[in-house]
Structure formats: C-alpha cells, structure tokens
Amino acid sequence: MAPHPGIDTEQIKEKARKDLLDLLEGVRGKKNLVVERALAGPIGIFVKFSVLQDYGVDKVFFLENENIDSSQKNVVFLIRGENAARPLAVAEQIKRLQQSSSIEHEFSIFIVPRRTLVCNKILEDAGVLGDVSVEEFPLYFIPLQQDVLSLELADSFGDLYLHKDPTSTFLAARALMLLQQKHGLFPRIIGKGDNAHRLMELLLRMRSEATAEESSTSSRLGMMPSATVESLIIIDREIDFATPLLTQLTYEGLIDELFGIKDNQTEVDISIVGPAPGQNPQQTTSLGRTPATTAQQGMKRRIQLDSTDKLYDQLRDTNFATVGPLLNKVARRLESDYESRHVAKSTAELRDFVTKLPGYQAEQQSLKVHTSLAEEIMKHTFNSDIFTRILEVQQNLAAGSDPASQHDNIEELIARNTPLSTILRLLCLESCVTGGLRPKDLEAFKTLVLHAYGYQHLLTLDRLEKMGLLLPRTGGNMLTSLPQAAIGGGTAHTPPRTNYAAIRKPLRLIVDEVNEANPTDIAYVYSGYAPLSVRLVQAIIQKPYLLSLASGTKNINPNNPTASNTNINTSTHGWQGFEDSLRNIKGETFNKVQKGEEGASKARAVLAGTGGRKTVVVMFLGGITRTEVAALRFLGRGDGGRRVLICTTGVVGGEGMMGVAVEGGEF
C-alpha cells in the first residue's frame, strides 16, 4: 500500500473512534458510562450515542452530577487523568455504589490520555484500586475540522500563564510525537516563545528516548525526516496576547463572541432561529398563551457549525461586513433553482429537479438559520452604540493612538455598566500594546473597577497581573528591546513583553486599505489589523510577500500560488529577514533542524514520492482564536505549494481569557 501523502485528520478521527469502541467492547455486556463533562463534547465529535449503544452502553451520566444509578452491573468511567480531582470523584462514587447497591458491580476506568502515578496513588489511597480495571484511552488531537486539530484542553490558558503548570506543554509534545512516529520527523522546528521553546526541547528529548528504544528497521524508518511535512512552526500564545483580546470580526468569530461555540456547536434561543426540523414547540398551554410566547422563551436550539453545512463553510472565515451580500446572493440563487421546476419540459428535467430537491431544502433551511443569526449579530454589534464604542477603542489602541485619548471612552463604558469582562479586555489590550498603563492611570482604573463591580475583583486584578495581562508601565513611554544573541539555536536574552510599537510598521500589523469582500491580506479578519501570531507564520511560509509588504513595494500577491516562490523551500531560511522584529517580541526564538541517516531519508523520499503539496504544521500553544484560524486558512489558500495544518491546545478568545481571572465569588 502506498504511503499516505500527508497527515489525514479523518484517519486521526477514525483511530480515536476505534480505540474507544475497542475499550467498550472489552467490557462484556450492558454497561453504564460515566463521562467527565469536559470530555463529552469532544467525544461526540467522533462517535455518536447511537454507536455507543451498539457497543453495550445503556445510559450516560456526567461525573459531576453524582447521580449514577445501579441499573447495570458494569460501570465505566471516562475521565482525564491529569486532574487529581477527577480520580477522587471516581473513587467517591465507586465507594458510594458499593455501599448503597445490592448488585456486585464491576468497575472500569478509561483514563484520557494516559494513566498517571498520581491517579494510581489516589485510587490506591481511597481503597478502590484493587476493585477496578484501569485502561488508557490515548486521545490526544481531536479533529475539529479537516485542517484543525485540537487537544481540547479547556484549562490550558490558565494552566500555562496563571498557574504555571506545564502539563499542556507535555501533552502537546506527546501529540506531536505521535504525528512524527506515523509521518516522520518534522524536518525543521521553528518557533517563538518560552513555552514554545520548552515544547521543542520536549520533542527532541522524546525523539532521543524513542530512538534508544527502537529495535526494528521499520520503526527506525518512521523516525526519519518526513517527505510530506515541510516544517513545524510553534507559536506561544504569550507572545501575542493582544490578538485574542480584540473583538473577532469574522462570521464564525462573532458567533463565538455572542453565543459561544463549543465542540463545533452553538446554542441559540429558538425565538431567534426557530425550532429544529422535526421539532414542534407549537403546543397551547393551560394559560392559553401562544406558542411564540411560551415554547420559545428560554428554549435553546443546538446548531452544528462545521463543514457539513456547505453554506457555513462558505461564510465562516469571511469578514462579517460581507455576510449580508453573500446571504442575499445565495437566496437569489435558491429562488432561481426553485423556479426552474416551472420551466422543466421533459420528464428527465423534472426527475433531475426532484433528485436535487432534498439538497435545495437543506440549503434553504441553512440559509434561514444563518440569516437569523446574522440579523441577531447585527442587532447586538454594529447596531449597538456600546459595541461600536468598544470597537473604536480597540482599533485605536491597536493602531498605536495615544492611549490617554481612549480613557474617557473606557470610563464612560464603566459608567454605563458594560460587562466587567469587556472593560478588562480593553484595559489589558492597552497594557499589552503600550507596554503597560501609566501607574497613575492603572491605579485610577483599578479603583473604578472595584467601586463599580465589587471588591472581590481585587483577586481578579491580581490574577491579570500574574498572567502579565495588566501591568504598570516601567522605564519610559514604551518598551525598549533588550540585546539578543544571534537567532538560530536560541536566544540569550529576550524582552519582558512584546513591543508592539517597535514591530507595528516592520511587520505591517496595521493595513490601511483592506478589501473585505476580496481580501489580499490577512488583516481583513480584524478589518485592518493583522494578527501578530499569523504574521510570524507568514514571515516563514510567505517570506517574499511579507518582505515586499514591509518595504512598501507590494509587488507580490499572496493569492497567487507563485507569490511565495513555492518552488523554493522558504522555511529552510527560517526567520531570515525578520531578526530585528523578533528581538522586540517576548520569548525564545529557535530554528532547529532534525536529520536522520542519509540512506533512510532517501528511501523515505522515494517511497513517499516528490509530488503533492507539502504540509506545514502550525502549533499554537495556549490557544488560538477563530479569526487566527481564518487568517491561517487564508495563507493556505494563497500558497499553492503548501497545506497549512493547524494544531492547538484549545480554542481561546477574549472572554475565555478573562474568565480565567474573574473572581466568581463575592465578599
């Protein structure tokens, strides 16, 4: 069988499905499944409940609800092993069932993604280790889309930057190592950021350990440099906190901002999008109220948001300003398609229309949903005075305007009782892009926040400071860069914070002329601001275009496959041409080459062939926003010689970042 030409996310999904079903099949007979809530959604991406039923699952319970019953002898727990609270909860529920049930239960625990010593110790101390069967479920990357792999670690941002817990870095290294073992070593590992550097070192150490353990020839071949993967680019979220603090302006990004997207789904009130097909909420009540006022109040409809919805696939990465015209165009086309039935003259033409009718109906239903969503988004955003004020402050700060000129707007937003998370995003954005707030201004805003939202947020402000999101300015008006060693194997000194003022112009983070309908630059995703994180990726894979943009020549079009000189492996040049800018960005800079035995490398190249697109794997450590995903897809579309595969610890946004810090209790 010929080797697969690249990393296939469908194969990863199918393997995860098979691994889980094999584990369930190993537990004979009917069983109840107890799942950690945070795992339920990711698992639902690759296996449906009906399939679990075919493998003996009778009922599914959430671990956190503590409501498992005794209806089945077999009880299976599915939990993450990295969090000590999960095995503790499992042990307590096992002991409770053993005491309260007359049935002699058989317990199994499937631990994601690996069994840890801490987990074993907790189960042993609780006295249940001998009563359970413990298995590993090696679930690492979960394919959210065909080009997006996520570890779905909801706490990775807080773990890395607040608690300084490196667990997610280790899990990312394990996941990437599995890709290397299947597809060959990443020929070059390039990255920026301290956590990214640790991830690179972990990958090198894991490779050394794997090489020492290998004995078969086939395994050694698997650890040769890949012939289908060009490079791995690692971006530490910490180098660019500003981007996720901005309001996302793509269609998918605004859905996430307004409704939230989790596990490729969003929940929207049915008063906005109507009930799902087949549902009939129109039932009168004893009070005689109409269905519109009863059934639709508070009821949610779950909407699938992935490439199975062809219209959503077309809309998701577009700037929201263009969504209306696109929906209007689709509506006119559908109307024309339906009208074609009246002009059909022959039986064959009528048969052809009937064959296409289910597709038309599905598309019409999708059009109805997305039109309703777009109208709701418009109502809460661009038709809202508060939203436009927030957007104005964000864009002025990102463009480098005097931050003091924005303080009156922020104070007014506080006075208008704008949600705390929104205010904190603006303050943190100013802190990030200007190197901190003036101490006097920072203390004034802290006082305003505490008076307006409660003194419990002393804890909130302290957490933001620990994460480096809200800091006082030190040493002059802006950050000054520190001396660095030559970029290549690493850096000796790095600036304490990213100096946006020094890199705004060289990296063209602000683009004045943006064509949102027919974009020519990644800046379209934020209507004029190019995400720093994606600009750094572009500095590697579309180096000629970015250099021409920075010099002002603009003689290369990124949408032209020849724009990046795709016959030239530009990643071999690494960061060349952008050394000065990198010295003003926080964190280690590295560019490592992985080599194997020359003969084995040639053999792999012959087996894999030389045709086809090379894959560039981009790993975001600490989370990625949906607008950054859109920008990376734009790079991939504009580069005919490469495919961009996006990997991340999870999807993050400004609300999620603030959620890590905001204190939920009250004094």
N, C-alpha and C positions, 0 to 999 in steps of 0.2 A: 504494500500500500504506500502510495506516495505521501511524503510528509505534508502536513497542512501548511499553507503558505504564510500563515501568521497566527496571532492569538485570536481564537474564536470564542467570543463571550457566550455563545449558545452552548458550546461544549462545557464551559465552566458551570453554567446553569444546570445542564443535564447531569453533570457529575455530582453537584450538591443534592439534586433530587434523588439520584440513585443511592448516594451514601445514606441519606435519611431513611429512605424506604427499606434499604437493606437492614438498617438497625431496627426498625419497627418489625420487620419480618422475622428477626431473630427472637422477638418476644412472642411466644406462641399464644394463640387465642385472642379473645377480645381484650381490649385494654383502654384505660382512661389516660389521656395525655394532659399533663400539667405543664404549661409553657410560660416562661418569663415573658411579661407583656412586651418588652422591647424587642423580643425575638419573633413575636407572632407576625408582625407586618413583613419583615424581611423574608421569613419562610414562605409567606403567602405569595411572594413574587415568583417562586419556582415550583410550588406544589399547592394544589387546591385541596380543600377539605374533603371533597368527594373522593379524591385519590387516597387520602389518609384513611377514609372509611373502608376502602377496598383492602387496606392492609391491617384491618382489625381495630382501628380507633373508633371507640363508641362515643365518647364525649371529650370535649376540650375545655379545660379550665385555665384561668390565669393564676399563676403562682401567687401574685399579690392579693388576690381576692380571698384566699384561705377558705375556699368553700368546696373543696373536693369531697365527693361522696364515696360510698362503699359499694357502688353498683357493679364494679368489676374487680376480679381478683388481681389482675395485673394493673399496676400503676406505673406510668413512665413520666419522668421529669425531664424537661429540656431547658437547660439553663446555661448562662455564661459562667465560666469557671474563674474569671479574673476578679470578680467582685465577691468579697468574702460574705456579704450579706445574703447572696443567693443560696449557697450551700447551707448556711444557717437556717434560712427559711425552709429549705427542703427537709432538713433534719427535724425541725419542729413539727412539720406536717406529717412526716413519717411516724414520729412518736405518737402524735395525736390519733392517727388512724389505727395504729397498733393497739392503743388503749381503748378506743371507743368502738371498734368494729369487731364483730364476731367472726369475720372472714380472715383467714390467714393470707394476707396479701403478699404478693411478690413485687418487689420494687426494683425499678431500673432507672439509672440516671445517665442521660446523654449530655456530656459537657462540651460546650462550644467555646473556643475551637480546640482547646486542649485541656487535659487533666493536669492540675497543678498540685504541688506539695501542700500548699495552704488549704486547698479544697479537701484533700485527703485527711489532713490533720483535723479540720473542723468536723468532718463526718466521724472520724475516729473518736474525738473528744465527746461528741454527742452520743456515742454508743450505737451508731446505726451502720457503720462501715461494713460490718460483717453481715448485715441483713440486706444489702443492696448489691446489684450488679452495676458497675460503673464502666461506661464506654465513652470514647472520644468521638465527637462529630466534628471533623476538621473543616468547619465552614469559615472561610476567610473572605475572599472577594465575592460580592453578590452583584450580578449584572443588573443594574437599574435600567440601562438602555444598551443597545448594541455597541456603543462606544464609551460607556461609563461603567466602571467597576468601583464598588464602594464596600468598605469594611462595615459600614453602618454602625459605627461606634458613636452613639448619641452623646457620650460624655467626653469625647476625645479633646475638644477645645478646652474645656475646663480642666481636664486632667493634665494637659500639656502646659498650659500657661498660668493656671491658678494654683493647682496642687503640685505641679512639677513632677507628675507621675509619668514615667517613660513607657508605660505598658503599651499604649497605642503605637509608639515607635517600633517596639519589638514585634507587635502583631503585623504591622505594615511590612517589616523586614521578612517575616515568615511568609506572608502572602506573596511578596515579590520573589522570594526564593523559590516558591513553588512554580511560578512562571518561568524562572530560569531553568529549573530542573526539567521542565517539559519542552521549552523552546530554545534553550541555550542561553549562555551568559549574555547580559547586556554588554555589547562591545565597549560602550563608554557610559560612565555615570557622571552626570553634570548636575550641579545644584547650587543652591544659595540658602543659607540659614544654618543656625547652630543645630537645631533638631534634624534638619536635612543631612547635615554632616554626620551626626550620630547614626542616622539610618544608613548612610553609605558605609560607615565603618562596620555596622552590624552585618550588612550584606557581604562585605569582604570576609568577615570572620566566619559567617555561616558557610561561605564558599570553601574556606580553608578546612572547616570541620567536615563538610561533605566530601571533599577531595580525599581527606585522610581516611574516611570510612568506606570509600568506593573500592570495589574489587573487580567488578565485571567491566568488560570493554564497552558494552552498550551504555552503562552509566557514565563512563568517562566521556564518551561522545556527547552525552547530554549536557556535560558541563563545559563544552567548548563554546566560544562566542557564537551567538546566533547569526544565521544568514538572513533572517527575515526581520529582526528587530534592529533598528539603527542605533538607538540610544535610550537611556533612561534619564529623564530630567526631574529632579526633586525640588519642589518649592515649599519652603517652610511658611506657614500662614503668618508667622510673626514678622516677616519682612514687609508685609503689606496688610496691615490692619485696616487701613483707610478704605480699601475697596469694599469689603463687606459691610462697612458702616454706612455707605451710601445707599440710597433707595434704588433697588433694581428696576430698570426701565424696560426690560423685555417683557413679552406677554407672560411667559412662564414665571419670570421673576416677580411680577406684580401679583400674580395669583398666589405665589408663595408669601409675599408681603401681607396680602389682605386676608387670605383664607388659610394659608399654610398648606404645604404639600409634604406628605409622608408616605413612603413606600409606594411612590407613583400614584397616589390617590389624594384627592382633596374632598372635604366635606362642606357642602354648601346648603343653605336653607332652601327647602323646596319652594318657598314663596318666590325665590329668585329664578331657579332653573326648572321648576316643575318636578313632578314625581318621575321616577324611572319608568321606562316602558314596562307595562305589565302590572305596575302598581296602581291602585285605585283608592286614593285617600278621600274620594268624594262620598262620604257617608254622613248622613244627617245625625245630629246629636239630640239628646233629650231636651236641650235648651233651644233647639230649633235654629241653631246658627248654621250659616252656610259653610260648605267645605273650605272655601278660601280663607275663612277666619278661624277655623278650628284645626283641621288636619295639617295645615301648612305652618302653623305657629310652632316654632321650635323644632320641627322635624327636619332632619338632615338627609341629603342625598349624597351618596358616595360616588364620585366621578373618577373614572380611570383616566390617567394622564400619561400616556406612553405612545409609542409609535404604532400601536394597533389602531389608534384613532388617526386616520390619514390627515384630517383637517388640522388637528392639534399638532401633528408632526410638522405641518407646513407653517403653523403660526408661532410655535413656542419660542423660537430664537429671534423672532422679529422684534424691532422696537415697537412699543405699544402704539406709537403715533400712526403706524401703518396698518394696524389690525383692522380698523373700520373699513378702509377701502378694500382690503383683502376679503373680508367677510361679504361685503357688497358684491364683489366680483364672483365669489362662489355662489351666492344666492341667485345672481342673474344666470349663471351657467346652469344651475339646477333647474331653474324655471324653464330655460330653453330645452333642457333634456326632457322634462315632463311634457312640454308642448309637442315634442317630436312624435308622441303617440297619435296625435291628431292627423299628422301628415303621412303616417305609415300606410302604404297602399297594399303591400303584399303580405301574405301570411308569414313569410320569413322575417319581414321587418317587425311585425307585431311580436313574433316569438322572440326576436332579439331584444325588444324592449322589455318584455316580461322577464327575460333572463336577467336583465340589468336592474330590474325594479327593486329587489332587496338591497342592492348597493346604493341606489338612489335614496331609499327610505332611511338607511343607516346614516348616510351623509346628511340628509335633511335633519335628522334627529341631532346629529353632532353640531350642525350649523345653528340649530335652535339653542343648544346648550351654550355654545361659545359666544353667540350673540348676547345672550342673557348675562354671561359672565363679564363680557366686555362692557356692557352698559352699567353693571354694578361697579366695576373697577373705575369707570369714568366718573360715576357719581361720587365715589369716595376719594378720588385722587384729583384729577385735573379740574373737576368742577367744585373742588373744595378750596376755600381760601386758606385754610390752615396747611393743607398739603402743598399748595403752590408756594407758600411762605417757607416751608421746610425745605422744599426742593431748591428754592432760590439761595437759601443759606448754604446748603450743601455744595451747590455748584460754584458759588463764590469762594468758599473755602478751598475746594479742590483746585480752582484756577489760580490760587495764590493771592487773592484780595486781602486787604488789611483785615485781620480777624476782628479787631476792635469795632469795625464798622458793622459787624453782624451781631454784636452783643445786644443791641436794643431789640432786634427781632427775637433772639432767644429768650430774653426777659419777658417779652410780650407773650410768647408761646407758653411760658411757665404761668403767667397771669391768667391765660385762657384755659388752664387746666389740661394742657396737652399731656398725653400719657408719658409717664416717667421715662420709659424705655426710649421714646423718641427724643426727649431732651438729652438724655445721657449719650445717645448716638451722636448728636450734634456736638456736645462738649468733647467727647472722645475723638471725633473727627478733627476738630480744631487742634486738639493736643497732638494727634498723630502727624498732621500735615505741617504744623508750625513748630514742632519740637517742644511742645508743651505750652500751657497757658501761663501768662504772667502771674506770679504768685498772688498779687493783689486781686486780679480777676478771678483766679481759681478759688480763693477763699470766699469771694463775694458770691460766686455761683454755688458753692457748697452750702453756704448759708441759705440761699434762696431755695435750693432743693430740699434741705432739711425742714424749713418752715412750710413749704408747700406740700410735701409728700410724706413727711414723718421722720422722726429722729432715728427710727430703725435703719434708715439708709446711711447712717454712719458706717455700718458694716458694708453696705453696697459700695460706697465711695472708697473704702479701704481695699475691697477686692479689685476694683478697677485699677487702683494704683499698683497693686501687686502684679496684675497682668500687664502693666505697662501701657494701659489704655488712657489713663487720665493722670497726667503728671505736670508738675510745675516746670516752667522753662528755666534753664540754667545756662549761664555763660554766654550772654549776648542775645540778640534778637532771634537768631536761628541756630540750628545745629551746625557744628563745624566737624568736618570729617577728620578721622584720625589716620595716621600713616599706616599703610598696609604693606605686607610683603608681596612679592610678585604672585599674581594669580596663576594657579595651576594645581599644585598639590594641596593648597590650603592657604590660610592667611594667618598672620601672626597677631594682628590687631584689627578689630572691627569697630565701627561706630556704635554707640549705645542705642541709637534709634535711627530709623531710616530718615534721611534728609531729603524730603520731597522737594524742597526749594532748589536744591542743587541738581536734581535729576529731572525736574519737570520739563525743561527745554531739551536737554540732550536726548531723552527718551521719548520726546513728544507725547507726554501724558495728556496734554490738552490739544485738541484738534478743533480749530475754529469752524471750519466748513465741513459739516457732516451731512451726507446724503442718507437719511434713514431708510428711504424706500429702496435704494440701490446702493448699499454701503460699499465703500472701498477700504475701510479701515475698521479695526476692532473697536474704535471709540464710539461706534454707533450704539453699543449696548448701554452706554450711560449718557447718550446724547451729547458727546463731546469730550468725555473723559475716558482715556484708555487705561484699563486696569494694569497697574504696575506688574503684577504677577504674570499676566499673559504677555506683556511687553517683553519680559525677561525670556519667556519661552520663544517669542518671536525673534529675539536677538540671536537665538541659536539656529532655529529652523528656517527663518526668513531674513537672514542677516543682510543680504544686499538691499532688500526693500527698506528695512528699518534704517540702515546707514544712509540711504538716499533721502529718506524722510527727514532724518535728523539734520542732514546737510542742506535741506530745502530744495533739492533738485527734483524730487517727486517723479523721477523718470521710470519708475518701475511700478507696475500694477500688481498687487498681491493676488488678485483674482485670476491672473494669467498663470497657467501652470509653469511657464518659463520664468516667472517672477523671482523664484528663489534659486534659479540655476539648479534645477532638480537633478541634473547630471553630475553635480558636484555634491559630495557628502559634506554639507556645511557644518554638521555637528562635530566633525573632526577638528574644526577650528575653535570649538568651544565658545568661550566668552570673548574671543579676539575682536577688538574694535570697540569694546564697551568697558574696558578696565577702569576708566576714570569714574564712570557712573556706578560701578559695583562697589567702589571704595566708599560711596556715600549711602550704601544700603546695609542695614544691620545684618550681621551674621557671617559665618564662614562661607567662603567661595571655594568650590572644588571642581576638578575635571579629571576623573580617573579613567584609565584605560584598562580593560580586562582582556588578557590574552590567554590563549591555550597553546597546546602543542601544534606546531605548524602543519603537520601532516593531517591531524584530526580536523583542524579547521578547514583545510582544503576539501577533505572528504565531506564535511557537513555542507559546505558551499555547493559541491557537486550534487549532493542528494537533494538539497533544497531548491536548486536552480537559481538562475540570476534574474528571472523575470518577476513581474509583480511589484506592487508598491511595498516599500519598507514601512515599518511601524515605528513611530516614536511614542514611547510610553511616558506620560506626564503624571507624576505623583504629587498630589497636594497633601501635605502633612498638616493636620489641624483643621482641615475642612476646606470646601470650595463652594462658591456661590453659584447659583443657576445662571447668572449673567456671565461669569467666567467660563462656565461650560459652553455657553453660546459663543463666546469670543474664541475659544479654542476650536470649536467646530468651524467657525469662520476661517481660522488659519488652515484647518484641514481641507476645506473646500477650495481654498486659494492655492493649495500646494499639491499639484497633480502627482508628484512623486512620492508623497508620504501619506500615511494614515496616522491620525493622532488618536491614541487610546488614552482615555482619561481615567486615572485611578485616584482614590481619595480615602481618607479615614471616615468621611461623612460629609453630608451637605450642611453648610452653615450659612447664616445670614445675620444681619444686624440684630434682629430680635433675639435670636438664639444666643448671640454673644452677650447681650445684656442680661438675658435670662440666667446665665451662669453667675452673674454678680448680684442681681437684685435680690434683696432680702425679702422673703415672703412673710415673715412674722411681724408682729407689732410690739412696740414697747408699752 
